[in-house]
Amino acid sequence: MNRAALAIMFLLIISGFACAQSETKTFIGNIRLPESANNLTYEERLEYIGNRTIIVIGNDADLIERGAIELIKSSNPWLANANQTNAPADINKYLAVVLVGGPEHNPLSKIALPSMNTSMDLDYGIRIYYGQMNGIVTIIISDDQGFAKSGNLNRGLVYSPLVGLVPAGMESAAATILSLVLLAIMNILRTVFEFKTLDYGRKGKKIGDGAIIIKGINISEMGALIMASSVLGVSISWQFFGPTMEFLNYIVINSAICLMAALIHEITHRIVGKRFGIKVEYRFWKVGSGLTLLSSYLGNAFSIQGFVLEEIVEGTEKWKIGIMKLSAPIVSAICMIGFAIMFIYFQNPLLKTAYLTSSLWAMAEILPLRSLDGAYIKKWNPWIWLGAFLFIGTSYVLVVFFI
């Protein structure tokens, strides 16, 4: 069972965070209050401390860690008044600090961990640490993944303009939704900068037009795939590392992984298309690539970097075209799930690149927007499209936001 499923089970089965609740008085007792607060009742002290407590959620905190703090808050109403933000944050003006996410999920936890002198292990791999950091009473909430060796793989999120504008931990989802809205707007407005340009790019073109072909190999198509993969490789590297040396170090390898995912996707189109007498060719799309880079900066790389140009013989049955278009998103979705499961067990950042890239190819192409695979599939058979969309969409949400 993956960690997302465990987290959901954790939220459903555990009605209260009893162990954590029993430690509240210990936590409160370690906080030094000013003399002006000495005459307050216990309930008033709780409210006083709650107003001067900050909860810092790491950008990479997973569903279990986020679920843990929500359960702790529900069992300790005084925490409802606590300030909540993303790491990094200025904590020096507070009486108490709650850090959500272990050292690999929250940079402040990595700094605070050596100062912690008390720990407690709970079910589902949850660990709670107590101590003082710079004289401030501190608690760290983490699961096993918070100590994994894969490292913090969402450092670029710190630089997203959405930080502070949306609830903590929702920046990646907000970036994805915003990218979807932009795609939809481009589809509706149909101007030179809009999604209709994809159709204009297709019209009047045939397979091989203007292409450089050497010994039967379409060099222009390979160039388009490489450019698209490079854009996605840069986007994912930024999302993982932000403006660091690791960003530069990983661009090439991440782009190579993106190229592998692109080849799997397009070769699937080609194999099925050849079976039905349909020729296909990949073309690079500048506007979509720009949107991919923008969405990465916002917090989650999402868009398309190119399109498939088809040459369909007149009279070709619609179901054959539908199967050809459906095959690639389904194969990419299977790759997404496979690489995500491997990442859960091996915690290798390259596996994360692989499943994120595959997820983008699958999810973006199944959308029912003009010139994407999903639009034709929906027109051909709405029920088949709906089933594929639910399968791919559910898988996308689970692997991108919950792992």
N, C-alpha and C positions, 0 to 999 in steps of 0.2 A: 504494500500500500504506500503511495507516495505521501510526501509531507503535506501537500494541500489537503488530501483526504483526511489525514490525521488531524489537521487543524480544524476542519469542519466538524469531525467527530468530537474533537476537544470542546468546541463551542456548544455543541448540542448536548453532550453528556454531562459535562461539569456545570452544575447549577451555580456554584460559587467557588471563589478561590480561597478556600478555607485556610490553607496554610499561610498564604500571604496575609489574609485578614488577621490571623492570630498574631502576626508579627508587627501589626500596625503600632501597638503601644511601644514596642521596642524601638521602632523607627522614629516615632514621635518623641520618645524620651531622650533620644540622642541629639535632638535639635535644641540649640541654645537660643532661648528667647530673650528679648530685651526686658529690662526691669518693668517697663510699662505694661508688659503682658502677663506679669506674674499673678495679678488678681483676676485673671479671666477664668471662667469655668472650663472644664475639659472640652465641652462642645465648642465654646468660643475659641479655645486654643486651636482646635482642629480647623475651624474656619479661618483663623488668622494665618495658620501655617499653609493651608490650601491656597490662599491668595498670594503666598510668597514662595510657592513651589513651581518649578518648571518641569514639564515632561518633554524630553528631547527624543524624537523618533528618528532613528537612522534612515537615510534614504533607501538602504538595502534591507531594512527590517522586513522579515517575511511574515506570512499570515499567522503563524503560530505566535510569534513575538507580539504582533499587533493585537491578536486575540487575547493574549495574556494581560496586556495593560488594560484592555477594555473590561475584562472580568475583574481585575483588581479595582478599577474605578467604580464598577457597579457594586462591589462589596465594601467600598470605602467612599461614601458620598462626599466627604470633605475634599477629595481629589477632583471633584467636578469643577471646582473654582480654580484649579491649577492652570497656568499658562501652558500652551502646547505649541511646539514648533518643530522644525527639522534641524538636524545637525548640518553644519556646526552652529553653535549659538553661544551668546554671552551669558554665562551662568553666575557670574560673580556677585550679582545683586540679589540673589535668592537665598533663602534659608535652607532649601532642600532641592535636590535634583534627582529626577527619575530618568534613567537612560534606557531607551527601548532599542534592543539590538546589541548583539555581542560585538567584540572588537573588529570582526570582519564585516559587520553590518552598520556600525556606528563609530565614527572616528573618535568621539569623546569617550566611548567605552574603552577603547584601546589605551587612551591616556589615563583613565581612572582606574583601570583594573589592578595595577600594582598597589594601589592604596586601599583596596578592599580587604577587610580582615575577617569577614564572616560570609559564609555561603550556605545555600540551601538548595537541594535538588528536589524537584517536583516531578509529577508524571509528564509523559510525552517529551522528555528531554529538556524541560524548562529548568533553568538555573537562575537563582536570585542571589546577588552579591550585595553586601552592605559595607559601608566604610565612609571615609571622609576624603574628599578631594579638595585641596586648598582650603581646608577648614570647613567645607560645606558638606553636610550629610548627603550621601549619595547612594542610590540603589541602581543596580544594573539588572535588567531583565533580558535573558537570552535563551536561545535553544542551541542544540548541537551545531546547527548550520552557522550560528554566529561565531563559532570557533573554527569553521572549515578553512582549508588552505587555499580556496579559490580566490580569496581577496575580494575587496569591494569593487563590484562591477557596475556601479551606476554613479560614478563620481561626476560625470558631466551634468547630472541632474541638479547639482548645487548651483550651476550657472544658468539654469532655466529661468526665464522671466516669469514663469508661472508660480515659482516659489513665493509663498506669501499671498498669492491671489486665489488659490484653491486650498481646500483642507489638506493638512499634512498627510503625505503618503499617497495623494491622489494625482500628483503631477503627471506621471506617466500616462495614466488613463485619460487625463484631461488633454494631454498632448495628442493622443490617438484620436480622441473625439474631435478635437479641433482640426486635425488633418483630414478626417472624414468629411467634416463640414466644408472645408476648403475644396475638396474633390467634388462634392455635391454642387457647390456654388459654381465651380468651373464647368460642370456639366450643364447647369441651367442657363447661365449667362451666355455661353457660346461666343465669346469674343476671342481675339487673337491670343490672349493669355489664359484661355479657359480650356476646359477638357475637350471641347469640340475640335481643338487643334489636332487632337489625335486622329479624328476622322478625316480632317483635311490632309493630314500626313499620309493617310492610306489611299485617298482617292487618286485615281489616275496612275497609281504605281503598280508595278508588277514585280513578281519575284525576280530578283537579279538585276533590276533596273539600277544603273549606276554603280553596280557592285564590282569590286576587284576580285576576280576569281583566278586562283593559281592552282593548277593540277586538280581541278574539281573542288577545291576548298574555297568557300566564300570568305575571303579575308575581311571584307567590310562587315559581315555579320559577326565574325569573331571580334572585330574591333568594337562593335556596338555592345556585345556582351561584356567585354573587358571594361569599357567605360562605365556601363551600368553597375558592374560589380565593384568597381573602384569607388563610385559614388556611395554605394551602400556600405562598403568597407570603411570609408572615412566616417560615415554617419554612425555606424555601430561603435567604431573606435572612440569617437567623441563621447558617445553615450556611456561607454564603459569608463573612460579614463579622464575626460575633460582635457584642459590644456596642460598636459604633463608629458614627460619624455616617453612614458609608456604608450601614449597616444601615437607618437611617431613610430615607436618600435613595433606596434601591432597593426599598423595600416596595411602593410603588404600581406601579412599572413591572414588577416581578416578579409581582405579583398580576395585572396585566393580561395578562402572558404566560401565567400559569397559567389564567386565564379563557379565553384563546384555545384552549389545549390541551383544557380541559374542554368547550368548545363543539364542537370537532372530534370529541371522543369521543362526546358525547351526541347530536350531530346525526347521526352515523353510526348509532347505535342507532335514532334516530327515522326516518331515511330507509329503512333496511332493514325496520324494524318496520311502517312504513306500507305498504311493498310487500307484506307478508304479513298485513296487517290487525291488527297488534298496536299498541296504544297504550302509550306510555311517558311517565313523568314523573320528574324528578330530585328527590330529597329530601335535605336536609341531615342529617348524623348527628353529634351532639355528641361521643359517646364516641370515634368514629373520628378526629374532628378533634383531640381531646385527645391521642390516641395519636400523631398526626402531629407535633404540637408537641413531645411527649416524645422521639420518635425523632430529631427534629432536634437537640435538646439533647444527645442521646447521641452524635450524630455523622453521621447520614444520615437525612433525612426519608423516612419510609416508613410508609404506612397508607392508609386510605381516608377521605374526608371526607363521603361521602354514598352513596346507593344509588339504583338505578333501580326505580321501581314500574311494574309492567306490568299491563295489562288485556288478557287473552288470551281470545279467543272460544273457547267450548267446541268441541272437535273439531279445533282447529288442530294440524296435523301437527308432531311433535316436531322434525323436521329444520329446519323454518322457525324455530321458537323458538331452536334451537341456532345457526343461521346468524346470527340477529339478535344473539344474545349474543356470538358469536365475532367478528363484524365490527368492533366498536369496539376491542377490545384489539389486533387485527391492524393496524388503521389507526394506532392510537397507537404501536405498535411501529415501523411504517414511518416515522412522523414522528420518533421517537426516533433511528433510524439516520440519517435524512436530516439532522437538525439536528446530530448528533454529527459527521458527515463535514464539514459546513460549519464547525463549531467548530474542527476540526483545521486547516483551511486559513486561517480568518479570525481565530481566537482572540478572539472577542467574547464577553464574559461573559453577554450577553443570549441568545446562542445556547446557552450552557451551561444557563441557566435553562430554555430551551425543550426541550432534550433530556432534562434531568433530570425535568421535569414530565411529559413524554410517557412517559418510562420508568416513572414511578410509576403512571400511569393504566394502562399496559399490563400491568406485572408484578403489581400488586395485584389487578387484575380477573381475571387468568387463574388465580389460586390456587384450588385445589379446596376452598374453605371455604364453609360455608353462606351463602347470600344473595349470593355473588359469581358473576360470569358463569362462572368456571371450574368451579364445582360442577355447574351444569346441563349445561355442555358435556361434562364427564366422564361424567355420568349418561347423556347422549344417545348419545355415541360416545367411549369411552375412548381409542381410537387417534388420533382427530382432536384430542382434548384434549392427549394426550401430545406429538404433533407440534407443536402450537401452543405448549405449555408449554416444550418444549426450544428452539424458535426464539426465543421471547420471553425466556426465562430466560438463554440464552447471550448474547443481544444485550444484555440488562440488565447482566450481569456485566462484559462487555467495555467498554461505554460508561460505566458508573458508576464502576467501580473501576480501569480501565486507561487512561482518557483524562484 
